[in-house]
Amino acid sequence: MIATREMIVRDALQLPEAERAQVVQELLDSLSPEGSDLIDDTWAAELDRRFASWESDRSAGIAWSEFKQQR
């Protein structure tokens, strides 16, 4: 099973950023109600707000690698 997970992650990382975000959302949506405690409503609302902002103006965001370098 680990090999399968590693293959999925490797393949997913090849997708464009917007498609990777969609995959993440679909995976989160698939979690059981017990798993939903991982993200509370406030955090989910903030993620939705940021994603909507990025979708409306993709030039406003920066790449994760650039963000990590700033930290």
C-alpha positions in Angstrom: 0.0 0.0 0.0 2.9 2.4 0.7 4.2 2.0 -2.8 0.7 2.9 -4.1 0.5 6.0 -1.9 4.0 7.1 -2.9 3.1 6.6 -6.6 -0.1 8.7 -6.1 1.8 11.5 -4.4 4.5 11.5 -7.0 2.0 11.6 -9.8 -0.1 14.3 -8.0 3.0 16.5 -7.7 3.2 16.6 -11.5 -0.2 18.3 -11.7 -0.5 22.0 -12.1 -1.0 23.8 -8.8 -4.8 24.4 -9.3 -5.4 20.7 -10.0 -3.3 19.7 -6.9 -5.5 22.0 -4.8 -8.6 20.3 -6.2 -7.1 16.9 -5.4 -6.5 18.1 -1.8 -10.0 19.4 -1.5 -11.5 16.1 -2.8 -9.4 14.1 -0.4 -10.4 16.3 2.6 -14.1 16.0 1.5 -13.7 12.2 1.5 -12.7 12.0 5.2 -15.2 10.6 7.6 -16.9 12.9 10.0 -14.5 11.8 12.7 -11.7 13.0 10.5 -13.3 16.4 10.0 -12.0 17.4 13.4 -8.7 17.9 11.6 -10.0 21.2 10.2 -12.3 23.4 12.2 -14.9 25.7 10.6 -12.8 28.8 11.1 -9.7 27.3 9.4 -11.9 25.9 6.6 -13.4 29.3 6.0 -10.0 30.9 5.9 -8.8 28.3 3.4 -11.9 28.9 1.2 -11.3 32.6 1.4 -7.7 32.3 0.4 -8.4 29.9 -2.4 -11.2 32.1 -3.8 -8.8 35.1 -3.7 -6.1 33.1 -5.5 -8.6 31.9 -8.1 -9.8 35.5 -8.9 -6.2 36.8 -9.2 -3.6 34.1 -9.6 -0.9 36.7 -10.1 -1.3 37.7 -6.4 0.1 34.5 -5.1 3.6 33.2 -4.8 5.0 29.7 -5.3 5.4 27.5 -2.2 9.1 27.3 -2.8 9.4 31.1 -2.8 7.3 31.3 0.4 9.6 28.8 2.1 12.6 30.8 1.1 11.2 33.9 2.8 10.7 32.1 6.1 
